[in-house]
Amino acid sequence: ATNVFNAGDFRELVSGRRRGVWASVLRGGLWIGSLGYAAAMRVRNARYDAGRAEQLAVGAPVVCVGNLTLGGTGKTPM
């Protein structure tokens, strides 16, 4: 299988710098996909908030790095 996009192409697409009909169609598809993901996360979070989802404790400190988009931000070494 051949990758259609490399990381730079993907960044250009999602940032809006890539213009044209196909770029708009792809961004629209990503947006539609994000609606399903957002709905699933709302249901998941509501289950935790209501105490209906099991929370597990681990025996080590956990660092959560959030709100970082795309690659190249140094998340992996963290």
ROBA-51649 format. One record per residue (C-alpha): residue number from 1; residue in three letters; x, y negated, z. Coordinates in nm, 4 decimals, padded with zeros to 6 digits. Each point is the difference from the previous one (the first is absolute). Example, Ala and Ser with C-alpha at 12.3 -4.5 7.8 and 13.67 -1.06 7.14 Angstrom:
BEGIN
<site><resi>1</resi><resn>ala</resn><X>01.2300</X><Y>00.4500</Y><Z>00.7800</Z></site>
<site><resi>2</resi><resn>ser</resn><X>00.1370</X><Y>-00.3440</Y><Z>-00.0660</Z></site>
This chain:
BEGIN
<site><resi>1</resi><resn>ala</resn><X>00.0000</X><Y>00.0000</Y><Z>00.0000</Z></site>
<site><resi>2</resi><resn>thr</resn><X>00.1274</X><Y>-00.3434</Y><Z>-00.0896</Z></site>
<site><resi>3</resi><resn>asn</resn><X>-00.0587</X><Y>-00.3001</Y><Z>00.2241</Z></site>
<site><resi>4</resi><resn>val</resn><X>-00.1983</X><Y>-00.2696</Y><Z>-00.1767</Z></site>
<site><resi>5</resi><resn>phe</resn><X>00.1202</X><Y>-00.2720</Y><Z>00.2382</Z></site>
<site><resi>6</resi><resn>asn</resn><X>00.3224</X><Y>-00.0516</Y><Z>00.1837</Z></site>
<site><resi>7</resi><resn>ala</resn><X>-00.0012</X><Y>-00.1990</Y><Z>00.3252</Z></site>
<site><resi>8</resi><resn>gly</resn><X>00.0666</X><Y>-00.3298</Y><Z>-00.1783</Z></site>
<site><resi>9</resi><resn>asp</resn><X>-00.2857</X><Y>00.0554</Y><Z>-00.2447</Z></site>
<site><resi>10</resi><resn>phe</resn><X>-00.2353</X><Y>00.0813</Y><Z>00.2856</Z></site>
<site><resi>11</resi><resn>arg</resn><X>00.0990</X><Y>-00.3141</Y><Z>00.1910</Z></site>
<site><resi>12</resi><resn>glu</resn><X>-00.0597</X><Y>-00.2071</Y><Z>-00.3134</Z></site>
<site><resi>13</resi><resn>leu</resn><X>-00.3447</X><Y>00.1560</Y><Z>-00.0378</Z></site>
<site><resi>14</resi><resn>val</resn><X>-00.1256</X><Y>-00.0383</Y><Z>00.3571</Z></site>
<site><resi>15</resi><resn>ser</resn><X>00.1474</X><Y>-00.3483</Y><Z>00.0426</Z></site>
<site><resi>16</resi><resn>gly</resn><X>-00.1985</X><Y>-00.1262</Y><Z>-00.2981</Z></site>
<site><resi>17</resi><resn>arg</resn><X>00.3105</X><Y>-00.0995</Y><Z>-00.1970</Z></site>
<site><resi>18</resi><resn>arg</resn><X>-00.0770</X><Y>00.2668</Y><Z>-00.2614</Z></site>
<site><resi>19</resi><resn>arg</resn><X>-00.2667</X><Y>-00.1458</Y><Z>-00.2305</Z></site>
<site><resi>20</resi><resn>gly</resn><X>-00.2278</X><Y>00.1499</Y><Z>-00.2597</Z></site>
<site><resi>21</resi><resn>val</resn><X>-00.3063</X><Y>00.2158</Y><Z>-00.0359</Z></site>
<site><resi>22</resi><resn>trp</resn><X>00.1625</X><Y>00.3247</Y><Z>00.1154</Z></site>
<site><resi>23</resi><resn>ala</resn><X>00.1551</X><Y>-00.1657</Y><Z>00.3041</Z></site>
<site><resi>24</resi><resn>ser</resn><X>-00.3427</X><Y>-00.1358</Y><Z>00.0951</Z></site>
<site><resi>25</resi><resn>val</resn><X>-00.1605</X><Y>00.3406</Y><Z>-00.0511</Z></site>
<site><resi>26</resi><resn>leu</resn><X>00.2646</X><Y>00.1700</Y><Z>00.2145</Z></site>
<site><resi>27</resi><resn>arg</resn><X>-00.0333</X><Y>-00.2608</Y><Z>00.2763</Z></site>
<site><resi>28</resi><resn>gly</resn><X>-00.3785</X><Y>00.0473</Y><Z>-00.0123</Z></site>
<site><resi>29</resi><resn>gly</resn><X>00.0447</X><Y>00.3753</Y><Z>00.0373</Z></site>
<site><resi>30</resi><resn>leu</resn><X>00.2294</X><Y>-00.0489</Y><Z>00.2976</Z></site>
<site><resi>31</resi><resn>trp</resn><X>-00.2540</X><Y>-00.2364</Y><Z>00.1564</Z></site>
<site><resi>32</resi><resn>ile</resn><X>-00.2828</X><Y>00.2515</Y><Z>-00.0469</Z></site>
<site><resi>33</resi><resn>gly</resn><X>00.2181</X><Y>00.2689</Y><Z>00.1581</Z></site>
<site><resi>34</resi><resn>ser</resn><X>00.0733</X><Y>-00.2293</Y><Z>00.2927</Z></site>
<site><resi>35</resi><resn>leu</resn><X>-00.3736</X><Y>-00.0265</Y><Z>00.0769</Z></site>
<site><resi>36</resi><resn>gly</resn><X>-00.0222</X><Y>00.3740</Y><Z>00.0693</Z></site>
<site><resi>37</resi><resn>tyr</resn><X>00.3161</X><Y>-00.0105</Y><Z>00.2096</Z></site>
<site><resi>38</resi><resn>ala</resn><X>-00.1310</X><Y>-00.2966</Y><Z>00.2013</Z></site>
<site><resi>39</resi><resn>ala</resn><X>-00.3309</X><Y>00.1785</Y><Z>00.0648</Z></site>
<site><resi>40</resi><resn>ala</resn><X>00.1817</X><Y>00.3142</Y><Z>00.1167</Z></site>
<site><resi>41</resi><resn>met</resn><X>00.2180</X><Y>-00.2047</Y><Z>00.2365</Z></site>
<site><resi>42</resi><resn>arg</resn><X>-00.3060</X><Y>-00.1775</Y><Z>00.1439</Z></site>
<site><resi>43</resi><resn>val</resn><X>-00.1619</X><Y>00.3376</Y><Z>00.0746</Z></site>
<site><resi>44</resi><resn>arg</resn><X>00.3248</X><Y>00.1346</Y><Z>00.1470</Z></site>
<site><resi>45</resi><resn>asn</resn><X>00.0504</X><Y>-00.3034</Y><Z>00.2222</Z></site>
<site><resi>46</resi><resn>ala</resn><X>-00.3639</X><Y>00.0043</Y><Z>00.1144</Z></site>
<site><resi>47</resi><resn>arg</resn><X>00.0435</X><Y>00.3631</Y><Z>00.1062</Z></site>
<site><resi>48</resi><resn>tyr</resn><X>00.3037</X><Y>-00.0925</Y><Z>00.2115</Z></site>
<site><resi>49</resi><resn>asp</resn><X>-00.1775</X><Y>-00.3040</Y><Z>00.1451</Z></site>
<site><resi>50</resi><resn>ala</resn><X>-00.2999</X><Y>00.2166</Y><Z>00.0981</Z></site>
<site><resi>51</resi><resn>gly</resn><X>00.2251</X><Y>00.2670</Y><Z>00.1551</Z></site>
<site><resi>52</resi><resn>arg</resn><X>-00.1096</X><Y>00.2671</Y><Z>-00.2499</Z></site>
<site><resi>53</resi><resn>ala</resn><X>00.3485</X><Y>00.0512</Y><Z>-00.1469</Z></site>
<site><resi>54</resi><resn>glu</resn><X>00.2728</X><Y>00.1656</Y><Z>00.2039</Z></site>
<site><resi>55</resi><resn>gln</resn><X>00.3019</X><Y>-00.2114</Y><Z>00.0849</Z></site>
<site><resi>56</resi><resn>leu</resn><X>00.3278</X><Y>00.1828</Y><Z>00.0404</Z></site>
<site><resi>57</resi><resn>ala</resn><X>00.2884</X><Y>-00.1177</Y><Z>00.2166</Z></site>
<site><resi>58</resi><resn>val</resn><X>00.3568</X><Y>00.0689</Y><Z>-00.1041</Z></site>
<site><resi>59</resi><resn>gly</resn><X>00.2966</X><Y>00.0283</Y><Z>00.2295</Z></site>
<site><resi>60</resi><resn>ala</resn><X>00.2021</X><Y>-00.2728</Y><Z>-00.1681</Z></site>
<site><resi>61</resi><resn>pro</resn><X>-00.0324</X><Y>-00.3725</Y><Z>-00.0662</Z></site>
<site><resi>62</resi><resn>val</resn><X>-00.1729</X><Y>-00.0808</Y><Z>-00.3286</Z></site>
<site><resi>63</resi><resn>val</resn><X>00.0753</X><Y>-00.3065</Y><Z>-00.2102</Z></site>
<site><resi>64</resi><resn>cys</resn><X>-00.2635</X><Y>-00.0928</Y><Z>-00.2549</Z></site>
<site><resi>65</resi><resn>val</resn><X>00.1082</X><Y>-00.2271</Y><Z>-00.2844</Z></site>
<site><resi>66</resi><resn>gly</resn><X>-00.3063</X><Y>-00.1445</Y><Z>-00.1664</Z></site>
<site><resi>67</resi><resn>asn</resn><X>-00.1093</X><Y>-00.2596</Y><Z>-00.2506</Z></site>
<site><resi>68</resi><resn>leu</resn><X>00.2965</X><Y>00.0576</Y><Z>-00.2292</Z></site>
<site><resi>69</resi><resn>thr</resn><X>-00.0836</X><Y>00.0424</Y><Z>-00.3654</Z></site>
<site><resi>70</resi><resn>leu</resn><X>00.1791</X><Y>00.1916</Y><Z>-00.2726</Z></site>
<site><resi>71</resi><resn>gly</resn><X>00.3552</X><Y>00.1217</Y><Z>00.0176</Z></site>
<site><resi>72</resi><resn>gly</resn><X>00.3325</X><Y>-00.1541</Y><Z>00.0836</Z></site>
<site><resi>73</resi><resn>thr</resn><X>-00.0891</X><Y>-00.1335</Y><Z>00.3445</Z></site>
<site><resi>74</resi><resn>gly</resn><X>00.2146</X><Y>00.2437</Y><Z>00.1994</Z></site>
<site><resi>75</resi><resn>lys</resn><X>-00.2831</X><Y>00.2048</Y><Z>00.1520</Z></site>
<site><resi>76</resi><resn>thr</resn><X>00.1657</X><Y>00.3407</Y><Z>-00.0471</Z></site>
<site><resi>77</resi><resn>pro</resn><X>00.3012</X><Y>-00.0570</Y><Z>00.2295</Z></site>
<site><resi>78</resi><resn>met</resn><X>-00.2310</X><Y>-00.1284</Y><Z>00.2712</Z></site>
